């Protein structure tokens, strides 16, 4: 299954790069001024769903676009899709965005894929393959650094409002970074250049990263250090084990 998914991702990446080159973007607003969606987001999700359904007609879809955002992951095989993670970056920077796919079976994460489209860089893996890979090279687990030893990725709203003590935790680190793309934050964690990520995310934002973080024994959780709900937008915490233990000092 992983080989097929990788093929779909590379083909989707080609489609996105072509759309950028041909300048065919059509931008619409969803819930607010900065919550945007493009025709390419919708087209790529449709493309991936078609591939999935051809591969596994019984599979369910939990995706950001096209009315597929309320599917439960608890039963059967569920593909969690973010066709373009970092749409603002996609529109305004033409880079720094990702395709993300995760596969959950009976509520358990089996595979995660994060593809940095413009850098042609793929991170993938999980329990099904018992490893995490950067393209074709198996990754080693990053060092188990404390808060004081590394950089922390954050979402700007949760940091500026000190939501669930995000700012209190952030000031203990060597610095915070706001990338505007959850996929890039997860990539930084997997590479060992960030110790973690705190933000307000939807399931398609964290599903793939969660699978790969936990494969390399880096814990994830939701608000108040409770399990994530995979329903709606929620507070996400993903850190090294050492940093997670420190963060728990700030439990409300």
LOMAR-734731 format. One line per 10 residues: number of its first residue (from 1); their letters; for each residue x, y, z of N, C-alpha, C, O. Coordinates in Angstrom, 1 decimal. Example, Ala and Ser with C-alpha at 12.3 -4.5 7.8 and 13.67 -1.06 7.14 Angstrom:
2
1 = AS = 13.2,-5.7,7.8,12.3,-4.5,7.8,13.2,-3.3,7.8,14.2,-3.3,8.5  12.8,-2.2,7.1,13.7,-1.1,7.1,12.9,0.0,7.9,13.4,1.1,8.0 $
END
This chain:
252
1 = XXXXXXXXXX = 0.8,-1.2,0.0,0.0,0.0,0.0,0.9,1.3,0.0,0.5,2.2,-0.7  2.0,1.2,0.7,2.8,2.4,0.8,3.4,2.9,-0.5,3.5,4.0,-0.8  3.7,1.9,-1.4,4.2,2.2,-2.7,3.2,2.9,-3.6,3.5,3.9,-4.3  1.9,2.5,-3.5,0.9,3.1,-4.2,0.7,4.5,-3.8,0.5,5.5,-4.6  0.6,4.7,-2.5,0.4,6.1,-1.9,1.5,7.0,-2.3,1.3,8.2,-2.7  2.8,6.6,-2.3,3.9,7.4,-2.7,3.7,7.8,-4.2,4.0,9.0,-4.5  3.3,6.9,-5.0,3.1,7.2,-6.4,2.0,8.3,-6.6,2.2,9.2,-7.4  0.9,8.2,-5.8,-0.2,9.2,-5.9,0.3,10.5,-5.5,0.0,11.5,-6.1  1.1,10.5,-4.4,1.7,11.8,-3.9,2.5,12.5,-4.9,2.4,13.7,-5.1  3.4,11.8,-5.5,4.3,12.4,-6.5,3.5,12.9,-7.7,3.8,13.9,-8.3 $
11 = XXXXXXXXXX = 2.5,12.1,-8.1,1.7,12.6,-9.2,0.9,13.8,-8.8,0.7,14.8,-9.6  0.4,13.9,-7.6,-0.3,15.1,-7.1,0.6,16.3,-7.1,0.2,17.4,-7.4  1.8,16.0,-6.6,2.8,17.1,-6.6,3.1,17.7,-8.0,3.2,18.9,-8.2  3.2,16.8,-9.0,3.3,17.3,-10.4,2.2,18.2,-10.8,2.3,19.2,-11.5  0.9,17.8,-10.4,-0.2,18.6,-10.8,-0.2,19.9,-10.1,-0.6,20.9,-10.7  0.2,20.0,-8.9,0.3,21.3,-8.2,1.3,22.2,-8.8,1.1,23.4,-9.0  2.5,21.7,-9.1,3.6,22.5,-9.7,3.1,23.0,-11.1,3.4,24.1,-11.4  2.4,22.2,-11.8,1.9,22.6,-13.1,0.9,23.7,-12.9,0.9,24.7,-13.7  0.0,23.6,-11.9,-1.0,24.7,-11.7,-0.3,26.0,-11.3,-0.8,27.1,-11.8  0.8,25.9,-10.6,1.5,27.1,-10.2,2.1,27.7,-11.4,2.1,29.0,-11.6 $
21 = XXXXXXXXXX = 2.7,26.9,-12.2,3.4,27.4,-13.4,2.4,28.0,-14.4,2.8,29.0,-15.0  1.3,27.4,-14.5,0.3,28.0,-15.5,-0.6,29.1,-14.9,-1.4,29.7,-15.6  -0.4,29.3,-13.6,-1.1,30.4,-12.9,-2.6,30.3,-13.0,-3.3,31.2,-13.5  -3.1,29.1,-12.6,-4.5,28.9,-12.7,-5.3,28.9,-11.4,-6.4,28.3,-11.3  -4.7,29.5,-10.4,-5.3,29.5,-9.0,-6.5,30.4,-9.0,-6.6,31.5,-9.5  -7.6,29.8,-8.4,-8.8,30.5,-8.0,-9.0,30.4,-6.5,-9.0,29.3,-6.0  -9.0,31.6,-5.9,-9.0,31.6,-4.4,-10.4,32.0,-3.9,-11.0,33.0,-4.3  -10.9,31.2,-2.9,-12.1,31.5,-2.2,-11.9,31.6,-0.7,-10.9,31.0,-0.2  -12.8,32.2,0.0,-12.7,32.3,1.4,-13.7,31.4,2.1,-14.8,31.2,1.6  -13.3,30.8,3.2,-14.1,29.9,4.0,-14.7,30.6,5.2,-15.7,31.3,5.1 $
31 = XXXXXXXXXX = -14.1,30.4,6.3,-14.6,31.0,7.6,-14.2,32.4,7.9,-14.8,33.1,8.7  -13.2,32.9,7.1,-12.7,34.3,7.4,-11.7,34.7,6.4,-11.4,34.0,5.4  -11.1,35.9,6.6,-10.2,36.6,5.7,-9.0,35.7,5.4,-8.5,35.7,4.2  -8.5,35.1,6.4,-7.2,34.3,6.2,-7.5,32.8,6.1,-6.5,32.0,5.9  -8.7,32.4,6.1,-9.1,31.0,5.9,-9.5,30.8,4.4,-10.7,31.0,4.1  -8.5,30.4,3.6,-8.8,30.4,2.2,-8.7,29.0,1.6,-8.1,28.1,2.2  -9.3,28.8,0.5,-9.2,27.5,-0.2,-9.0,27.8,-1.7,-9.6,28.8,-2.2  -8.3,27.0,-2.5,-8.2,27.2,-3.9,-8.8,26.0,-4.7,-9.1,25.0,-4.1  -9.0,26.3,-5.9,-9.5,25.2,-6.8,-8.5,24.0,-6.8,-8.9,22.9,-7.0  -7.2,24.3,-6.6,-6.2,23.3,-6.6,-6.3,22.4,-5.4,-6.2,21.2,-5.5 $
41 = XXXXXXXXXX = -6.6,23.0,-4.2,-6.9,22.2,-3.0,-8.0,21.1,-3.3,-7.8,19.9,-3.0  -9.1,21.6,-3.9,-10.2,20.7,-4.1,-9.9,19.7,-5.2,-10.3,18.5,-5.0  -9.2,20.1,-6.2,-8.9,19.2,-7.3,-7.9,18.1,-6.9,-8.1,16.9,-7.2  -7.0,18.5,-6.0,-6.0,17.5,-5.6,-6.7,16.5,-4.6,-6.4,15.3,-4.6  -7.6,17.0,-3.7,-8.3,16.0,-2.9,-9.1,15.1,-3.7,-9.1,13.9,-3.4  -9.8,15.6,-4.7,-10.6,14.7,-5.6,-9.7,13.7,-6.3,-10.1,12.5,-6.4  -8.6,14.1,-6.7,-7.6,13.2,-7.4,-7.2,12.1,-6.4,-7.2,10.9,-6.8  -6.8,12.4,-5.2,-6.4,11.5,-4.2,-7.5,10.5,-3.8,-7.3,9.3,-3.7  -8.7,11.1,-3.7,-9.8,10.2,-3.3,-10.1,9.2,-4.4,-10.4,8.0,-4.1  -10.1,9.6,-5.6,-10.3,8.7,-6.8,-9.3,7.6,-6.7,-9.6,6.4,-7.0 $
51 = XXXXXXXXXX = -8.0,7.9,-6.5,-7.0,6.9,-6.4,-7.2,5.9,-5.3,-7.1,4.7,-5.4  -7.6,6.5,-4.1,-7.9,5.6,-2.9,-9.0,4.7,-3.2,-8.9,3.5,-2.9  -10.1,5.2,-3.7,-11.3,4.4,-4.0,-11.1,3.3,-5.0,-11.7,2.2,-4.9  -10.2,3.6,-6.0,-9.9,2.6,-7.0,-9.0,1.5,-6.3,-9.2,0.3,-6.7  -8.2,1.9,-5.4,-7.3,0.9,-4.7,-8.1,0.1,-3.7,-7.9,-1.1,-3.5  -9.0,0.8,-2.9,-9.7,0.2,-1.8,-11.1,0.8,-1.8,-11.3,1.8,-1.1  -12.1,0.2,-2.5,-13.4,0.8,-2.6,-14.1,0.9,-1.2,-15.0,1.7,-1.0  -13.7,0.1,-0.2,-14.3,0.2,1.1,-13.7,1.3,2.0,-14.2,1.5,3.1  -12.6,1.9,1.6,-11.9,2.8,2.4,-12.8,4.1,2.7,-13.6,4.5,1.8  -12.6,4.7,3.8,-13.3,5.9,4.2,-12.3,7.1,4.1,-11.1,6.9,4.1 $
61 = XXXXXXXXXX = -12.9,8.3,3.9,-12.0,9.5,3.7,-12.4,10.5,4.8,-13.5,10.8,5.0  -11.3,11.0,5.4,-11.4,12.2,6.3,-10.5,13.2,5.7,-9.3,13.1,5.7  -11.1,14.2,5.1,-10.3,15.2,4.3,-10.8,16.6,4.6,-12.0,16.9,5.0  -9.9,17.6,4.3,-10.2,19.0,4.7,-11.3,19.5,3.7,-12.1,20.3,4.2  -11.3,19.1,2.5,-12.1,19.8,1.5,-13.3,18.9,1.1,-13.4,17.7,1.4  -14.2,19.5,0.3,-15.3,18.8,-0.4,-16.2,18.0,0.5,-16.7,17.0,0.2  -16.5,18.6,1.7,-17.5,18.0,2.6,-17.1,16.7,3.2,-18.0,15.9,3.6  -15.8,16.4,3.3,-15.4,15.1,3.8,-14.7,15.3,5.2,-13.8,14.5,5.5  -15.1,16.3,6.0,-14.3,16.7,7.1,-14.9,16.2,8.5,-14.4,16.6,9.5  -15.9,15.3,8.4,-16.5,14.8,9.7,-16.4,13.3,9.8,-17.0,12.7,10.7 $
71 = XXXXXXXXXX = -15.7,12.6,9.0,-15.6,11.1,9.1,-14.9,10.7,10.3,-13.9,11.3,10.7  -15.4,9.7,11.0,-14.8,9.1,12.2,-13.6,8.2,11.7,-13.7,7.5,10.7  -12.5,8.1,12.5,-11.4,7.2,12.2,-11.5,5.9,12.9,-10.7,5.1,12.8  -12.6,5.7,13.7,-12.6,4.6,14.6,-12.9,3.2,14.0,-12.6,2.2,14.6  -13.5,3.2,12.8,-13.9,1.9,12.2,-13.4,1.8,10.8,-13.6,2.8,10.0  -12.9,0.7,10.5,-12.4,0.4,9.1,-11.1,1.1,8.8,-10.4,1.6,9.7  -10.8,1.1,7.5,-9.6,1.8,7.1,-10.0,3.2,6.6,-10.8,3.4,5.7  -9.3,4.2,7.2,-9.6,5.6,6.9,-8.4,6.3,6.4,-7.3,6.3,7.1  -8.5,7.0,5.3,-7.4,7.8,4.7,-7.7,9.2,5.2,-8.7,9.8,4.9  -6.7,9.8,5.8,-6.8,11.2,6.3,-6.0,12.1,5.4,-4.8,11.9,5.2 $
81 = XXXXXXXXXX = -6.6,13.0,4.7,-6.0,13.8,3.6,-6.0,15.3,3.9,-7.0,15.9,4.2  -4.8,15.9,3.7,-4.7,17.3,3.6,-4.1,17.6,2.2,-2.9,17.5,2.1  -4.9,18.0,1.2,-4.3,18.1,-0.2,-3.3,19.2,-0.3,-2.3,19.0,-1.0  -3.5,20.3,0.4,-2.4,21.3,0.4,-2.4,21.9,1.9,-3.3,22.6,2.2  -1.4,21.5,2.6,-1.3,22.0,4.0,-0.4,23.3,3.9,0.7,23.2,3.5  -1.0,24.4,4.4,-0.3,25.7,4.2,-0.8,26.4,3.0,0.1,26.9,2.2  -2.1,26.5,2.9,-2.6,27.2,1.7,-2.2,28.6,1.5,-2.0,29.1,0.4  -2.1,29.3,2.6,-1.7,30.7,2.5,-0.3,30.8,2.0,0.0,31.6,1.1  0.6,29.9,2.4,2.0,29.9,1.9,1.9,29.5,0.4,2.6,30.1,-0.4  1.1,28.6,0.0,0.9,28.1,-1.4,0.5,29.3,-2.3,1.1,29.5,-3.3 $
91 = XXXXXXXXXX = -0.4,30.1,-1.8,-0.9,31.2,-2.6,0.1,32.4,-2.6,0.3,32.9,-3.7  0.6,32.7,-1.5,1.4,34.0,-1.4,2.9,33.8,-1.5,3.6,34.7,-1.9  3.4,32.6,-1.2,4.8,32.3,-1.3,5.2,31.4,-2.5,6.3,31.4,-3.0  4.2,30.6,-2.9,4.4,29.6,-4.0,5.4,28.5,-3.5,6.0,27.9,-4.3  5.5,28.3,-2.2,6.4,27.3,-1.6,6.0,27.2,-0.1,5.1,27.8,0.3  6.7,26.3,0.6,6.5,26.1,2.0,5.0,25.5,2.3,4.4,26.0,3.2  4.6,24.5,1.5,3.4,23.9,1.7,3.6,22.4,1.4,4.6,22.0,0.8  2.7,21.5,1.9,2.9,20.1,1.9,1.6,19.4,1.5,0.5,19.9,1.6  1.7,18.2,0.9,0.6,17.2,0.8,0.8,16.3,2.0,1.9,15.8,2.3  -0.3,16.0,2.7,-0.2,15.0,3.8,-1.3,14.0,3.7,-2.5,14.3,3.4 $
101 = XXXXXXXXXX = -0.9,12.7,3.9,-1.9,11.6,3.9,-1.5,10.7,5.1,-0.3,10.5,5.4  -2.5,10.2,5.8,-2.3,9.3,6.9,-3.3,8.1,6.7,-4.4,8.3,6.1  -2.9,6.9,7.1,-3.8,5.8,7.0,-4.0,5.3,8.4,-3.1,4.9,9.1  -5.3,5.2,8.8,-5.7,4.7,10.2,-6.6,3.5,10.0,-7.4,3.4,9.1  -6.3,2.5,10.8,-7.1,1.2,10.7,-7.7,1.0,12.1,-7.0,0.7,13.0  -9.0,0.9,12.2,-9.7,0.8,13.4,-9.2,1.8,14.5,-9.1,1.4,15.7  -9.0,3.0,14.0,-8.6,4.1,14.9,-7.1,4.1,15.2,-6.6,5.0,16.0  -6.3,3.2,14.7,-4.9,3.1,15.0,-4.1,3.6,13.8,-4.3,3.2,12.6  -3.2,4.6,14.0,-2.3,5.1,12.9,-1.4,4.0,12.4,-0.6,3.4,13.1  -1.4,3.8,11.1,-0.5,2.8,10.4,0.5,3.4,9.6,1.7,2.9,9.6 $
111 = XXXXXXXXXX = 0.2,4.4,8.8,1.2,5.1,7.9,0.9,6.6,7.9,-0.2,7.0,8.0  2.0,7.3,7.8,1.9,8.8,7.6,2.8,9.2,6.4,3.9,8.7,6.3  2.4,10.2,5.7,3.2,10.7,4.5,3.1,12.3,4.6,2.0,12.8,4.6  4.2,12.9,4.5,4.3,14.4,4.4,5.3,14.7,3.3,6.4,14.4,3.3  4.7,15.4,2.2,5.5,15.7,1.0,5.7,17.2,0.9,4.7,17.9,0.7  6.9,17.7,1.0,7.2,19.1,0.7,7.3,19.3,-0.8,8.3,18.9,-1.4  6.2,19.8,-1.4,6.1,19.7,-2.8,7.2,20.4,-3.6,7.8,19.8,-4.5  7.5,21.7,-3.2,8.5,22.4,-4.0,9.9,22.0,-3.8,10.8,22.3,-4.6  10.2,21.3,-2.7,11.5,20.8,-2.4,11.6,19.3,-2.8,12.7,18.7,-2.7  10.5,18.7,-3.3,10.5,17.3,-3.7,11.0,16.4,-2.6,11.9,15.6,-2.9 $
121 = XXXXXXXXXX = 10.5,16.6,-1.4,11.1,16.0,-0.2,10.0,15.2,0.5,9.0,15.8,0.9  10.1,13.9,0.6,9.1,13.1,1.2,9.5,12.4,2.5,10.6,11.8,2.6  8.7,12.6,3.5,8.9,11.9,4.8,7.7,11.0,5.0,6.5,11.4,4.8  8.0,9.7,5.3,6.9,8.7,5.4,7.3,7.6,6.3,8.5,7.3,6.5  6.3,6.9,6.8,6.5,5.7,7.6,5.5,5.5,8.7,4.4,6.1,8.6  5.7,4.6,9.6,4.8,4.3,10.6,4.9,2.8,11.0,5.8,2.1,10.5  4.0,2.3,11.9,4.0,0.9,12.3,4.0,-0.1,11.2,4.5,-1.2,11.4  3.3,0.2,10.1,3.1,-0.8,9.1,4.5,-1.2,8.5,4.7,-2.3,8.0  5.4,-0.2,8.4,6.8,-0.5,7.9,7.8,-0.5,9.0,9.0,-0.7,8.7  7.4,-0.2,10.2,8.3,-0.2,11.4,9.5,0.7,11.3,10.6,0.3,11.7 $
131 = XXXXXXXXXX = 9.2,1.9,10.6,10.3,2.8,10.5,9.7,4.1,9.9,8.6,4.2,9.6  10.6,5.2,9.9,10.3,6.4,9.3,11.4,6.7,8.3,12.6,6.6,8.6  11.0,7.1,7.1,12.0,7.4,6.0,12.0,8.8,5.6,10.9,9.5,5.5  13.1,9.3,5.2,13.3,10.6,4.4,13.6,10.2,3.0,14.7,9.8,2.7  12.6,10.3,2.1,12.7,9.7,0.8,13.0,8.2,0.9,12.1,7.5,1.3  14.2,7.7,0.6,14.5,6.3,0.7,15.4,5.9,1.9,15.7,4.8,2.1  15.8,6.9,2.6,16.7,6.7,3.7,16.0,6.6,5.1,15.2,7.5,5.4  16.2,5.6,5.8,15.6,5.4,7.1,16.2,6.5,8.1,17.4,6.7,8.2  15.3,7.1,8.8,15.7,8.1,9.8,15.9,7.5,11.2,15.3,6.6,11.6  16.9,8.0,11.8,17.1,7.7,13.2,16.3,8.6,14.1,16.1,9.8,13.7 $
141 = XXXXXXXXXX = 15.9,8.2,15.3,15.2,9.0,16.2,16.0,10.2,16.6,17.2,10.0,16.9  15.5,11.4,16.6,16.3,12.6,17.1,16.7,12.4,18.6,16.1,11.6,19.3  17.6,13.2,19.0,18.0,13.3,20.4,16.9,13.7,21.2,16.1,14.6,20.8  16.8,13.2,22.4,15.7,13.5,23.3,16.0,14.8,24.1,16.4,14.7,25.3  15.9,15.9,23.4,16.3,17.2,24.0,15.2,17.8,24.9,14.0,17.5,24.8  15.7,18.6,25.9,14.8,19.3,26.8,14.3,20.6,26.1,14.8,20.9,25.0  13.4,21.3,26.7,12.9,22.5,26.2,14.1,23.5,26.0,14.1,24.2,25.0  15.0,23.5,26.9,16.0,24.5,26.9,17.1,24.2,25.8,17.9,25.0,25.5  17.0,23.0,25.2,18.0,22.6,24.2,17.6,22.8,22.8,18.4,22.4,21.9  16.4,23.3,22.5,16.0,23.3,21.1,15.0,24.4,20.7,14.6,25.2,21.6 $
151 = XXXXXXXXXX = 14.6,24.4,19.4,13.6,25.3,18.9,12.2,24.7,18.9,12.1,23.5,18.8  11.2,25.5,19.1,9.8,25.0,19.2,9.0,25.6,18.1,9.0,26.9,18.0  8.3,24.8,17.3,7.3,25.3,16.4,6.0,25.6,17.1,5.6,24.9,17.9  5.4,26.8,16.7,4.1,27.2,17.3,3.2,27.7,16.3,3.6,28.2,15.2  1.9,27.7,16.6,0.9,28.4,15.8,0.8,29.8,16.4,0.8,30.0,17.6  0.8,30.8,15.6,0.8,32.2,16.1,-0.3,32.5,17.1,-0.1,33.1,18.1  -1.6,32.2,16.8,-2.7,32.5,17.7,-2.5,31.9,19.1,-2.7,32.6,20.1  -2.1,30.6,19.2,-1.9,30.0,20.5,-0.8,30.6,21.2,-0.8,30.6,22.5  0.3,31.0,20.5,1.4,31.6,21.2,1.1,33.0,21.7,1.4,33.3,22.9  0.6,33.9,20.9,0.3,35.2,21.3,-0.7,35.3,22.4,-0.7,36.2,23.2 $
161 = XXXXXXXXXX = -1.7,34.4,22.4,-2.7,34.4,23.5,-2.3,33.5,24.7,-3.1,33.3,25.6  -1.1,32.9,24.6,-0.6,32.0,25.7,-1.6,30.9,26.0,-1.9,30.5,27.1  -2.2,30.4,24.9,-3.3,29.3,25.0,-2.6,28.1,25.6,-1.7,27.5,25.0  -3.2,27.5,26.6,-2.7,26.4,27.3,-1.2,26.5,27.6,-0.4,25.5,27.5  -0.8,27.7,28.0,0.6,28.0,28.4,1.6,27.8,27.3,2.8,27.6,27.5  1.2,28.0,26.0,2.1,27.9,24.9,3.3,28.9,25.0,4.4,28.5,24.8  3.0,30.1,25.3,4.0,31.1,25.4,4.9,30.8,26.6,6.2,31.0,26.5  4.3,30.4,27.8,5.2,30.0,28.9,6.2,28.9,28.6,7.3,29.0,29.0  5.7,28.0,27.8,6.5,26.8,27.4,7.6,27.3,26.4,8.7,27.0,26.5  7.1,28.2,25.5,8.0,28.7,24.4,9.2,29.5,24.9,10.3,29.4,24.4 $
171 = XXXXXXXXXX = 9.0,30.3,25.9,10.0,31.2,26.4,11.1,30.3,27.1,12.2,30.9,27.3  10.9,29.1,27.4,11.9,28.3,28.0,12.8,27.7,27.0,13.9,27.1,27.3  12.4,27.7,25.7,13.2,27.1,24.6,14.3,28.1,24.1,14.4,29.2,24.6  15.0,27.6,23.2,16.0,28.5,22.5,15.3,29.5,21.6,16.0,30.4,21.1  14.1,29.3,21.3,13.3,30.2,20.4,12.2,29.5,19.8,12.1,28.3,19.7  11.2,30.3,19.3,10.0,29.7,18.7,10.0,30.0,17.2,10.6,31.0,16.8  9.4,29.2,16.4,9.3,29.4,14.9,7.9,29.2,14.5,7.2,28.3,14.9  7.5,30.1,13.6,6.1,30.0,13.0,6.2,29.8,11.5,6.6,30.7,10.8  6.0,28.6,11.1,6.2,28.2,9.7,4.9,28.3,8.8,5.0,28.4,7.6  3.8,28.3,9.4,2.5,28.5,8.7,2.1,27.2,7.9,1.3,27.3,7.0 $
181 = XXXXXXXXXX = 2.7,26.1,8.3,2.5,24.8,7.6,2.8,23.7,8.6,4.0,23.5,8.9  1.8,23.0,9.1,2.0,22.0,10.1,3.0,20.9,9.5,3.8,20.4,10.3  2.8,20.6,8.3,3.7,19.6,7.7,5.2,19.9,7.8,6.0,19.0,8.1  5.5,21.2,7.6,6.9,21.6,7.7,7.4,21.5,9.2,8.5,21.2,9.4  6.5,21.8,10.1,6.9,21.6,11.5,7.1,20.2,11.9,8.1,19.9,12.6  6.3,19.3,11.4,6.5,17.9,11.6,7.8,17.4,10.9,8.6,16.6,11.5  8.1,17.9,9.8,9.4,17.5,9.1,10.6,18.0,10.0,11.5,17.2,10.1  10.5,19.2,10.5,11.6,19.7,11.3,11.7,18.8,12.6,12.9,18.6,13.0  10.6,18.4,13.1,10.7,17.5,14.3,11.4,16.2,13.9,12.3,15.7,14.6  11.0,15.6,12.8,11.5,14.3,12.4,13.0,14.4,12.0,13.8,13.5,12.3 $
191 = XXXXXXXXXX = 13.4,15.6,11.5,14.9,15.8,11.2,15.7,16.1,12.5,16.9,16.1,12.4  15.0,16.5,13.5,15.7,16.9,14.8,16.1,18.3,14.9,16.9,18.7,15.7  15.5,19.2,14.0,15.9,20.6,14.0,14.9,21.4,14.9,15.1,22.6,15.1  13.8,20.7,15.3,12.8,21.3,16.3,12.5,20.2,17.3,12.5,19.1,17.0  12.3,20.7,18.6,12.0,19.7,19.6,10.5,19.4,19.7,10.1,18.5,20.4  9.7,20.2,19.0,8.3,19.9,19.0,7.4,21.0,18.4,8.0,21.9,17.7  6.1,20.9,18.5,5.2,21.8,17.9,3.9,21.9,18.7,3.4,20.9,19.1  3.5,23.1,18.9,2.2,23.4,19.7,1.4,24.3,18.8,1.8,25.3,18.4  0.1,23.9,18.5,-0.7,24.7,17.7,-2.2,24.2,17.8,-2.5,23.2,18.5  -3.1,25.0,17.2,-4.5,24.6,17.1,-4.7,24.0,15.7,-4.5,24.6,14.7 $
201 = XXXXXXXXXX = -5.0,22.7,15.6,-5.0,21.9,14.4,-6.3,21.1,14.2,-7.0,20.8,15.2  -6.6,20.8,13.0,-7.6,19.8,12.6,-7.0,18.5,12.4,-5.8,18.4,12.2  -7.8,17.4,12.4,-7.2,16.0,12.2,-6.3,15.9,11.0,-5.3,15.2,11.1  -6.7,16.4,9.9,-5.9,16.3,8.7,-4.5,17.1,8.8,-3.6,16.8,8.0  -4.5,18.0,9.7,-3.2,18.7,10.0,-2.2,17.9,10.8,-1.0,18.0,10.6  -2.7,17.0,11.7,-1.8,16.3,12.5,-1.7,14.8,12.3,-0.8,14.2,12.9  -2.7,14.2,11.6,-2.8,12.8,11.5,-1.5,12.1,11.0,-1.0,11.2,11.7  -0.9,12.6,10.0,0.3,12.0,9.4,1.5,12.2,10.3,2.3,11.3,10.6  1.7,13.5,10.8,2.8,13.7,11.7,2.7,12.9,13.0,3.7,12.5,13.5  1.5,12.8,13.5,1.3,12.0,14.8,1.8,10.6,14.6,2.5,10.0,15.4 $
211 = XXXXXXXXXX = 1.5,9.9,13.4,1.9,8.6,13.2,3.4,8.5,13.2,4.0,7.6,13.8  4.1,9.4,12.5,5.5,9.3,12.4,6.2,9.7,13.7,7.3,9.1,14.0  5.7,10.7,14.4,6.3,11.1,15.7,6.3,9.9,16.6,7.3,9.6,17.3  5.1,9.3,16.7,5.0,8.2,17.7,5.8,6.9,17.3,6.2,6.1,18.1  6.0,6.8,16.0,6.9,5.7,15.5,8.3,5.8,16.0,9.0,4.8,16.3  8.8,7.1,16.2,10.1,7.3,16.7,10.1,7.7,18.2,11.0,8.3,18.7  9.0,7.3,18.8,8.8,7.4,20.3,8.9,8.8,20.8,9.5,9.2,21.8  8.2,9.7,20.0,8.0,11.1,20.5,6.5,11.3,20.7,5.7,11.1,19.8  6.1,11.6,21.9,4.7,11.6,22.3,3.9,12.8,21.7,4.4,13.9,21.5  2.6,12.6,21.5,1.7,13.6,21.1,0.4,13.5,22.0,0.1,12.5,22.5 $
221 = XXXXXXXXXX = -0.3,14.6,22.1,-1.5,14.7,22.9,-2.3,15.9,22.5,-1.8,16.8,21.8  -3.4,16.1,23.2,-4.3,17.2,23.0,-4.2,18.1,24.2,-3.3,18.1,25.0  -5.2,19.0,24.4,-5.3,19.9,25.5,-5.3,19.2,26.8,-5.9,18.1,26.9  -4.6,19.7,27.8,-4.5,19.2,29.2,-3.9,17.8,29.1,-4.1,16.9,30.0  -3.1,17.5,28.0,-2.3,16.3,27.9,-3.2,15.0,27.8,-2.9,13.9,28.2  -4.5,15.3,27.3,-5.4,14.2,27.0,-5.3,13.7,25.6,-4.7,14.5,24.7  -5.8,12.5,25.3,-5.7,12.0,23.9,-6.4,13.0,22.9,-7.4,13.6,23.2  -5.9,13.0,21.7,-6.5,13.8,20.6,-7.9,13.2,20.2,-8.0,12.0,20.3  -8.8,14.1,19.8,-10.2,13.6,19.5,-10.4,13.2,18.1,-11.4,12.5,17.7  -9.6,13.7,17.1,-9.8,13.6,15.7,-11.2,14.1,15.3,-11.9,13.5,14.5 $
231 = XXXXXXXXXX = -11.6,15.2,15.9,-12.9,15.8,15.6,-12.8,17.3,15.8,-12.7,17.7,16.9  -12.9,18.0,14.7,-12.8,19.4,14.8,-11.4,19.9,15.1,-10.5,19.2,15.2  -11.3,21.2,15.2,-10.0,21.8,15.6,-9.8,21.7,17.0,-10.7,21.9,17.9  -8.5,21.4,17.4,-8.2,21.2,18.8,-6.7,21.5,19.0,-5.9,21.6,18.1  -6.4,21.7,20.3,-5.0,22.0,20.6,-4.1,20.8,20.5,-4.5,19.7,21.0  -3.0,20.9,19.8,-2.1,19.8,19.6,-0.8,20.1,20.3,-0.2,21.2,20.2  -0.3,19.0,20.9,1.1,19.1,21.6,1.9,17.9,21.0,1.4,16.7,21.2  3.0,18.1,20.5,3.9,17.1,20.1,5.4,17.5,20.5,5.8,18.5,20.0  6.0,16.7,21.3,7.3,17.1,21.8,8.2,15.9,22.0,7.7,14.7,22.0  9.5,16.1,22.2,10.3,15.0,22.7,9.8,14.6,24.1,9.1,15.3,24.7 $
241 = XXXXXXXXXX = 10.2,13.4,24.5,9.7,12.9,25.8,10.2,13.8,26.9,9.4,14.1,27.8  11.4,14.3,26.8,12.0,15.1,27.9,11.2,16.4,27.9,10.9,16.9,29.0  11.0,17.0,26.8,10.2,18.3,26.7,8.8,18.1,27.1,8.2,19.0,27.8  8.2,17.0,26.8,6.8,16.8,27.2,6.7,16.7,28.7,5.7,17.2,29.3  7.6,16.0,29.4,7.6,16.0,30.8,7.7,17.3,31.4,7.0,17.6,32.4  8.5,18.2,30.8,8.6,19.6,31.3,7.3,20.4,31.1,6.9,21.1,32.0  6.7,20.2,29.9,5.5,20.9,29.6,4.4,20.5,30.5,3.5,21.4,30.8  4.4,19.3,31.1,3.3,18.9,32.0,3.3,19.7,33.3,2.4,19.7,34.1  4.4,20.4,33.6,4.5,21.3,34.7,3.4,22.4,34.6,3.0,23.0,35.6  3.0,22.7,33.4,2.1,23.8,33.1,0.6,23.3,32.9,-0.2,24.1,32.5 $
251 = XX = 0.3,22.1,33.3,-1.0,21.6,33.2,-2.0,22.4,34.0,-1.8,22.7,35.1  -3.1,22.8,33.3,-4.1,23.7,33.9,-4.8,22.9,35.1,-5.7,23.5,35.7 $
END
